[in-house]
């Protein structure tokens, strides 16, 4: 068994895929059914519109509660400062500027236009 991908439920899957293409240079694919994915290294991150996500789940589970954070995507970069700036230029909201932590890792946080939280950091080294 292996981990295949993460599915992020968003209001506009196509816009999220286009953001990740601009911000991180990943190749994206969008399907007309309201979903698609970006290739993120050895795995994929999929995006699906709220309605698509809701169709996968039985009641009383609800997809897409605005203003809540249920998870974050953790990205590792050898150029956190440059990738952070590129993501902000592509439309991300900076939540925590890149900062070198006491253990040597550079850590930062962003909010994508769709609300997804990104932990963008250098390799941990521990």
Secondary structure, DSSP 8 states (H G I E B T S, - for coil): ----EEEEEES-HHHHHHHHHHHH---EEEETTTEEEEEETTEEEEEEEHHHHHHHS-TT--S--TT----EEEEE-S-HHHHHHHHHHTT-EEEEEEEE-TTS-EEEEEE-TTS-EEEEE-----
